[in-house]
């Protein structure tokens, strides 16, 4: 995988282009690449390797480590058959964890190349190229999830605060009955909070549970702090 990543980065302009080319090669002739895993695991491992070359694929990390995705699903107690939404799905790691728990999935992602790669890797994740924050009415008209998992972009502390706050507010308005788990910096609600009652951002939430998971090594390039999984309950019912 290291050699393949090096070759792809030598021949392509950036991580996004290298990912699309690499996945296309895998789909066309996986035996030639000498990889015996699934298309999704190939995409996941290739992406991690490409990021080591020091070129950001744009703003954000676009993936959550599989172990963290499984922890989110466990904390939220996703049941078989439940519909789970990820409004910033990236490669689809959180949705893959939901599938492992026999849940149904739907995701939204603003980067077209990521949607293309995710469809090649695992089409049944149902990830669509939509901006969750800019198309709230269109999203609500055809989906009503049982649960929402969210890991907002983390390219900066302020960026994380702004995007996460807006997404939490939108989720509370659209899906007040859905269970919600968010992967955020452990100090997020204390430092960025505007409402003392709930320590939330821009909207009213009860923090039902906080499961600290510590430093996420894969995020070190973007965010070196500690992370927690917050289970939140909307008060906007």
C-alpha positions as CSV (number, residue, x, y, z in Angstrom):
1,X,0.0,0.0,0.0
2,X,2.9,2.4,0.8
3,X,4.4,1.9,-2.7
4,X,1.0,2.3,-4.4
5,X,0.3,5.5,-2.5
6,X,3.8,6.9,-3.5
7,X,3.2,6.0,-7.2
8,X,-0.3,7.6,-7.1
9,X,1.0,10.8,-5.6
10,X,3.8,11.0,-8.1
11,X,1.4,10.8,-11.0
12,X,-1.5,12.9,-9.6
13,X,-1.9,16.4,-8.4
14,X,-3.5,15.8,-5.0
15,X,-5.0,13.3,-2.6
16,X,-8.5,13.6,-4.1
17,X,-7.3,12.8,-7.6
18,X,-5.0,10.0,-6.4
19,X,-7.9,8.4,-4.4
20,X,-10.2,8.3,-7.5
21,X,-7.5,6.9,-9.7
22,X,-6.5,4.3,-7.1
23,X,-10.1,3.1,-6.5
24,X,-10.7,3.0,-10.3
25,X,-7.7,0.7,-10.7
26,X,-8.9,-1.5,-7.8
27,X,-12.4,-1.9,-9.3
28,X,-11.0,-2.6,-12.8
29,X,-8.3,-5.1,-11.7
30,X,-8.0,-5.7,-7.9
31,X,-5.8,-8.8,-8.4
32,X,-3.2,-6.7,-10.2
33,X,-2.8,-4.5,-7.0
34,X,-2.2,-7.5,-4.8
35,X,-4.8,-6.6,-2.2
36,X,-7.1,-9.2,-0.9
37,X,-9.4,-7.1,1.3
38,X,-12.8,-5.5,0.5
39,X,-13.1,-2.3,-1.7
40,X,-14.0,-0.3,1.4
41,X,-11.0,-1.5,3.4
42,X,-8.8,-0.7,0.4
43,X,-10.1,2.8,0.2
44,X,-9.7,3.4,3.9
45,X,-6.1,2.1,4.0
46,X,-5.1,3.9,0.8
47,X,-6.5,7.2,2.1
48,X,-4.6,6.9,5.4
49,X,-1.4,6.2,3.4
50,X,-1.9,9.1,1.0
51,X,-2.4,11.5,3.9
52,X,1.1,10.7,5.1
53,X,2.5,12.4,2.1
54,X,1.7,15.7,3.7
55,X,-0.9,17.1,1.3
56,X,-4.3,17.9,2.6
57,X,-7.2,16.8,0.5
58,X,-9.0,20.1,1.2
59,X,-10.6,21.2,4.5
60,X,-11.2,18.5,7.1
61,X,-10.0,14.9,7.5
62,X,-13.0,13.3,5.7
63,X,-12.7,10.1,7.7
64,X,-13.2,8.8,11.2
65,X,-11.1,5.8,12.3
66,X,-13.1,2.6,12.1
67,X,-12.6,1.8,15.8
68,X,-14.1,5.2,16.7
69,X,-17.0,4.7,14.4
70,X,-17.8,1.4,16.1
71,X,-17.6,3.1,19.5
72,X,-20.1,5.7,18.4
73,X,-22.5,3.0,17.2
74,X,-22.0,1.2,20.5
75,X,-22.6,4.3,22.7
76,X,-25.7,5.2,20.7
77,X,-27.0,1.6,21.0
78,X,-27.9,1.4,17.3
79,X,-30.4,-1.5,16.7
80,X,-30.9,-3.7,13.7
81,X,-33.1,-2.1,11.1
82,X,-32.8,1.5,12.5
83,X,-32.1,4.3,10.0
84,X,-29.0,6.2,10.9
85,X,-28.0,9.5,9.2
86,X,-24.4,11.0,8.9
87,X,-24.7,14.6,7.6
88,X,-21.0,14.8,6.9
89,X,-20.3,11.3,5.8
90,X,-16.9,11.6,4.2
91,X,-15.6,8.2,3.1
92,X,-18.5,6.5,5.1
93,X,-16.6,5.1,8.1
94,X,-19.4,5.9,10.6
95,X,-22.0,4.4,8.2
96,X,-19.9,1.2,7.8
97,X,-20.0,0.8,11.6
98,X,-23.8,1.1,11.4
99,X,-23.9,-1.5,8.7
100,X,-21.9,-3.8,11.0
101,X,-24.7,-3.4,13.6
102,X,-27.3,-4.3,10.9
103,X,-28.6,-0.8,10.7
104,X,-29.8,1.1,7.6
105,X,-27.8,4.1,6.5
106,X,-27.9,7.4,4.6
107,X,-25.3,10.0,4.4
108,X,-24.6,13.4,2.9
109,X,-21.2,14.8,1.7
110,X,-20.3,18.0,0.0
111,X,-17.2,16.8,-1.8
112,X,-18.1,15.1,-5.2
113,X,-14.9,13.1,-5.3
114,X,-15.5,11.6,-1.9
115,X,-19.0,10.6,-2.9
116,X,-17.6,9.0,-6.0
117,X,-15.0,7.0,-4.1
118,X,-17.5,5.9,-1.4
119,X,-19.9,4.6,-4.1
120,X,-17.0,2.5,-5.6
121,X,-16.1,1.3,-2.1
122,X,-19.6,0.5,-0.8
123,X,-22.6,1.7,-2.8
124,X,-25.2,0.5,-0.2
125,X,-24.1,3.2,2.2
126,X,-26.3,5.6,0.3
127,X,-24.1,8.7,0.4
128,X,-25.4,11.6,-1.6
129,X,-23.6,14.8,-2.7
130,X,-25.6,17.3,-0.8
131,X,-24.8,20.1,1.6
132,X,-26.7,19.3,4.8
133,X,-26.6,22.9,6.1
134,X,-27.7,24.5,2.9
135,X,-30.5,22.1,1.9
136,X,-32.4,21.4,5.2
137,X,-35.9,21.4,3.7
138,X,-35.0,19.0,0.9
139,X,-33.2,16.7,3.3
140,X,-36.2,16.6,5.7
141,X,-38.7,15.9,3.0
142,X,-37.5,12.4,2.3
143,X,-35.7,11.2,5.5
144,X,-36.6,10.8,9.1
145,X,-33.8,9.0,10.9
146,X,-34.0,7.1,14.1
147,X,-30.5,8.2,15.0
148,X,-27.8,10.7,13.8
149,X,-24.0,10.3,14.1
150,X,-21.9,13.3,13.5
151,X,-18.2,14.0,13.3
152,X,-17.9,17.6,11.9
153,X,-14.8,18.8,10.1
154,X,-11.8,19.5,12.4
155,X,-9.5,21.7,10.3
156,X,-9.3,24.3,13.1
157,X,-10.7,24.8,16.6
158,X,-12.8,27.7,15.5
159,X,-13.9,25.9,12.3
160,X,-15.0,22.9,14.4
161,X,-17.0,25.1,16.8
162,X,-18.8,27.0,14.0
163,X,-19.6,24.0,11.8
164,X,-20.5,21.7,14.7
165,X,-22.8,24.4,16.3
166,X,-24.7,25.0,13.0
167,X,-25.1,21.2,12.4
168,X,-26.3,20.5,15.9
169,X,-28.8,23.3,15.5
170,X,-30.1,22.0,12.2
171,X,-30.3,18.4,13.5
172,X,-32.3,19.7,16.5
173,X,-34.8,21.5,14.3
174,X,-35.2,18.7,11.7
175,X,-35.0,15.6,13.9
176,X,-35.9,16.4,17.5
177,X,-36.9,12.8,18.2
178,X,-33.8,11.2,16.8
179,X,-31.0,10.0,19.1
180,X,-27.8,11.9,18.5
181,X,-24.1,11.1,19.2
182,X,-21.4,13.6,18.3
183,X,-17.6,13.1,18.2
184,X,-16.1,16.5,19.4
185,X,-13.2,17.8,21.4
186,X,-13.7,16.9,25.0
187,X,-13.7,20.6,26.1
188,X,-16.0,21.7,23.2
189,X,-19.2,22.4,25.2
190,X,-17.3,24.2,28.0
191,X,-15.2,26.5,25.8
192,X,-17.7,27.2,23.0
193,X,-20.9,27.1,25.0
194,X,-23.3,30.0,24.9
195,X,-26.1,28.6,27.1
196,X,-25.1,27.9,30.7
197,X,-28.1,25.6,31.2
198,X,-26.9,23.0,28.7
199,X,-23.4,24.2,27.8
200,X,-24.4,23.7,24.2
201,X,-23.8,25.9,21.1
202,X,-26.7,28.0,19.6
203,X,-29.3,25.4,20.5
204,X,-30.7,23.7,23.7
205,X,-29.3,20.2,24.3
206,X,-29.1,18.0,27.3
207,X,-25.8,16.2,27.5
208,X,-27.1,12.7,28.4
209,X,-23.7,11.0,28.3
210,X,-20.1,11.8,27.7
211,X,-17.6,9.0,26.8
212,X,-14.1,10.4,26.6
213,X,-11.9,8.4,24.2
214,X,-8.8,10.6,24.4
215,X,-6.3,11.5,21.7
216,X,-7.1,10.3,18.2
217,X,-3.7,9.7,16.5
218,X,-5.1,10.0,13.0
219,X,-6.3,13.5,13.8
220,X,-2.9,14.8,15.0
221,X,-2.2,16.8,11.9
222,X,-5.5,18.8,12.3
223,X,-6.3,18.7,16.0
224,X,-4.1,17.5,18.8
225,X,-6.6,17.7,21.6
226,X,-8.6,15.0,23.4
227,X,-12.0,13.8,22.0
228,X,-15.2,12.6,23.6
229,X,-18.4,11.1,22.3
230,X,-21.3,13.2,23.4
231,X,-24.8,11.7,23.5
232,X,-27.2,14.6,23.2
233,X,-30.9,15.1,23.6
234,X,-32.7,18.0,21.9
235,X,-34.9,20.3,24.1
236,X,-36.7,21.8,21.1
237,X,-39.6,19.4,21.1
